[in-house]
Amino acid sequence: MKKIVPDPPVQPTSSRRYMPLTSNDCTIPALLADTEAPLDVLHEAATHRIRAATQLLESIASIDDLQNHPALLQDFAQLCVIPLRDGCDLLDVLGRRLQHPLLT
């Protein structure tokens, strides 16, 4: 019978203080998240970005004639992707910090 071994604790993906945001797809990142920022600051920054994208999506959902403008719909989608990715990146940092408070 094979013995079940628990997974090792999740280690942070990087020990660097500043993590590039994934919405900034370039070889030299200019937008960075401070992985050592206070938890409430990380949470506030993440929720601000996610709420902004949510409000834009709600506005888009209320437009009746958008299907006749596919390019406009694509632009709106891109406008939402950037803050949502940033918010998710910040929530990832927050989650790692909450799971492993001694690593920070």
Secondary structure by P-SEA (a helix, b strand, c coil): cbbbbccccccccccccbbbbcccccccccccccccccaaaaaaaaaaaaaaaaaaaaaaaacccccccaaaaaaaaaaaaaaaaaaaaaaaaaaaaaaccccc
